[in-house]
Amino acid sequence: MKTKTIRQVINFKASPNAIYKALMDSKEHAAFTGYSAKISKKVGGKFTASGDYIHGKNLELIPGKKIVQEWYASDWAKGSASKVTFKLTKTKIGTKLVFIHEGVPDKFAKDIASGWKEYYWEPLKEYLN
């Protein structure tokens, strides 16, 4: 199966810790996305987000700095794993988030790329302001 890598850079006026917490805290995640989420805060722990559309497990967690997760979508072929990496860097006005989503099935890449913007980055900016 052909896959693509999505790379996005987003600047926030919030601190790296605030962004990390919003992404990794089940209640905050649900608050900014509008969908239920259950997120383990441990490496190897599992998560679900966007209802049950997204599920996976945490591969690497460095509070305020980095999140790496194995990520699956319910409408992808069974066993189609991808990897998401959120790198957080403090800036003068807040945080630079470098986001990489590897292994996205080709036919879903365009929708997934726009979905990150529409369902994550835009609502997260509003939530943190």
ZIRAPE-V603966 format. One record per residue. SS is DSSP state (H for helix, E for strand, - for the rest). PHI is phi in degrees with one decimal (* if undefined). Layout:
SS:PHI ; SS:PHI
This chain:
-:* ; -:-76.2 ; E:-130.9 ; E:-128.9 ; E:-114.4 ; E:-101.7 ; E:-124.2 ; E:-139.7 ; E:-121.9 ; E:-128.7 ; E:-106.2 ; E:-121.4 ; -:-89.6 ; -:-99.8 ; -:-74.4 ; H:-56.3 ; H:-65.3 ; H:-65.5 ; H:-68.5 ; H:-56.8 ; H:-63.3 ; H:-62.1 ; H:-75.7 ; H:-105.2 ; -:-96.6 ; H:-54.0 ; H:-67.5 ; H:-66.6 ; H:-57.3 ; H:-64.2 ; H:-64.2 ; H:-85.4 ; H:-89.7 ; -:83.0 ; -:-126.7 ; -:-62.3 ; -:-149.3 ; E:-131.2 ; E:-126.5 ; -:-71.4 ; -:-100.3 ; -:-116.1 ; -:-62.9 ; -:89.9 ; -:-75.0 ; E:-97.3 ; E:-147.8 ; E:-132.2 ; E:-150.8 ; -:52.7 ; -:70.6 ; -:-114.3 ; -:-65.5 ; E:-112.4 ; E:-149.0 ; E:170.8 ; E:-143.7 ; E:-80.4 ; E:-100.2 ; E:-151.5 ; E:-135.2 ; E:-125.5 ; -:-48.1 ; -:76.3 ; -:-129.8 ; E:-156.8 ; E:-132.4 ; E:-126.8 ; E:-134.7 ; E:-83.0 ; E:-134.3 ; E:-127.6 ; E:-115.2 ; -:-65.7 ; -:-97.0 ; -:-87.8 ; -:-57.7 ; -:-53.3 ; -:84.9 ; -:-78.6 ; -:-92.1 ; E:-128.6 ; E:-131.1 ; E:-112.9 ; E:-129.3 ; E:-111.9 ; E:-109.9 ; E:-110.2 ; E:-127.9 ; E:-66.7 ; -:-124.6 ; -:-62.0 ; -:-104.2 ; -:158.7 ; E:-143.9 ; E:-101.9 ; E:-106.2 ; E:-102.5 ; E:-114.2 ; E:-130.5 ; E:-122.2 ; E:-97.8 ; E:79.4 ; E:-77.9 ; E:-53.6 ; H:-44.3 ; H:-70.7 ; H:-105.4 ; H:-57.7 ; H:-63.1 ; H:-66.6 ; H:-65.5 ; H:-60.1 ; H:-72.1 ; H:-63.4 ; H:-59.1 ; H:-66.9 ; H:-72.4 ; H:-100.6 ; H:-121.1 ; H:-66.5 ; H:-64.6 ; H:-65.4 ; H:-66.1 ; H:-60.4 ; H:-63.6 ; H:-61.2 ; H:-83.7 ; -:-82.2
